[in-house]
């Protein structure tokens, strides 16, 4: 004969209870699958700054790369699937929202030899033309102003999704859309010539945007 202690009895009782739980209880607790929304993106949108941002990656010392971000981005854009040539984007990035995860480096990059944020607080992109490549992306052309210098740039755009998101409260919820735009610029074109041998001239840029449809 053998006997069970109180802790052992409690464990057995718990195991029996869990084993007797109905199947629907396990199903209800299972997480739902994540999926992109595919409603029409048509409309005019205000950029949601809390869910948008900019990343850049630059070569360092000829041996590696590092990535920084800009954490404040505002602006607007439009989608018109029937008339894509009318699509527009006007995006402003606050230069002093730079964060490279190293305070001294941030200070150096915000100074005059680089971004010169005191004299040029805004980085701005204004589109001139959008050429769709199917319904999920295209090429966005426009003018980028950085350090007071304006140059044409071309972004590859990927539309991530669009649709109603009712469970998010204002100002985030409603009919949303989002896209990712990437390009490579030459910092020398914008007069950012400091540390020419220590930092790559070409800079990879990735812009992640979510917007709330207006009206």
N, C-alpha and C positions, 0 to 999 in steps of 0.2 A: 504494500500500500504506500501511497505517497500523498502529500498535501501541498497546496499552493499558498504562498504568502499573499497578503492583501495587495501588494503592488503587482504581483503576477496575475491575480484574479482581475485586477483593473485592466491590465493589458489585454487579457483574453476577451474581456467584455467589450473593449474598444474595437478589437479586431473583428469580433462577431458583428458589432453594429455597423462598421464600415463595409463588411462583406455583404450585409443585408440591405445596403443602400440601393434604392432603385436606379436603373440605368439612366433615366432622364436627369437625375441629379448630377451625374458626371458630365453629361452633355451640356447642361446649363452652365457649368463652370468652365467649359472649354473655351479658350479665346477664339474670337472670330478672326478670319483671315483678313490681312491688309490688302486693299485693292485700290488702284487709281480710279478716279471718276472720269467719265467720258461724255459728259453733257456738252452742249455747245458752249464754246468760250466767247461767243459774240458779246460785245459790249465795251463800255469804258470802265476802267478799273483804277482805283487808288491803291498805291503800294502799301502793304501792311509792313511797317518797319520792324515789327516784332518777329516776323517770320521771313525776313529777307536779309541779305547780306552779300558782301563781296570778299572773295579770297584772291590772293595773288601769291605766286611762287617764283622765286628768283634764285639763280645760281650763286653760290658763295665760294670764293677763293679757288674756283676751278676744281673743287673736290666734292661739293655737295649742294644741297638746296635747302632753303627754308621757306616757310609759308606764313604769311600774315593775313589779317582780316581788317575790314572796315565794318564797324558795327552799327552805323547809322546811315540808312539809305531811304530816300523819299522820292516821290514822283508819281507818275501816272502812265498808263498805256491803254491802247485800244486794240481790239480784235474784230475784224469783219471778214469772216470766211468767204463771203460772196464777193468782197472787194478788197483782197489782201493788200493791194497797192496803197490803200488808205490807212493801213495800220501804222500806229505811231507809238513812240516811247520817249519819255522825257524823264531822265533819272538823275538825281543829285546825290552825291556821296559827301558826307562831312569828313574833310581830311583829318581833323583832329580826333576822329573816332578810330584811328589806326591802332591796332594792337598786334604786336609780333611776339608777345609773351616774354619780352625782355625789356624792362623799363628804359634802360640806357639806350638800347637800340631804337626804341620808339622816339626818344628825345632827339637822337641823331637824325632819324629819317624825317621828322617833322620840321627840322631846321632848313635854312635857306639852300644849302647845297642839294637837298633832295626835294621834298614836297613843298617846302616854304609855306607852311600852313597859315602862318600869321598874315602873310600878304595874299594868299590864295586859299581861302578857307573851304571852297567848294570844288569838287571834281564833278563835271557835268557831261552827260551824254544825251544828245538829241538826235533821233533817227531821221533819216531822209528817205529810206526805202526798205520795204520788206519783201523778200522773194520767197514764197513758200516752196517747200520740197515735200509734198504730201501734206496730210492734215496734222502731222505730229512734229513739224519742225520747219526750219527754213533758214535763210540768211538775212540778218538785220544789219543794214548799213547806216552809218551816221557819222556825226562829228563828236569827238571827245575833246573836252577842254581840261587840261591839266597844267598847273603852274602858269595859267594865263596863256597857254599855247594851245591852239586848236588844230587837230589833225583828223583826217578821215580814218575810221576803223570799221572793221567788218566782224560781226559776231555770228557764230553758229548757234542757232536757237533750237532747243528741244522743249516742246510743250509737254509738261508732266501730267496735267489733268485739269479738269474743270467740272464744277457741279455745286449743288446746294449742300451746305454743311450746317444744318440747323442746330446741332448740339453745342456749337461754339457761341459764347455770348458776344455781344457787341463790345468793341469794334471789330472783332475778328470773324464773326460768323456771317452767314449769308451765302450768296452765290460767289464762289471763289474760283480763281484759276492760278496756275503757277507754271513757271518755265525756268530753265537753266540756259544761260548764254555764256559762251566761252570764246576767247580770242587770245592772241599774243601781240603785244605791243613792244616797240623799241623805246626804251626810256630816253635814249639820246635824242629822239625826235621831239621831245618835250623839254629839252634843255636840262635834263637831269643827268649831268655828265660826271658828277663826283664819283670817286672811287671806281674809275673806269676799268682798272685791271683786277679789282677785287670782287666786283659784283657783275653778273651777266648783264648784257645790254638788253636782251630779250626777257620779257616778263609775261608769264602765263596768268591770265585773268579769268576768273569764274564768278559769274553773277547769278545768285539764286533769288528768285522773286516770287512772292505770293501777293495777290491783289484781291480786293473786295469790289465787286461790281457795283457801280453807282446807278441810282435811279430804279 
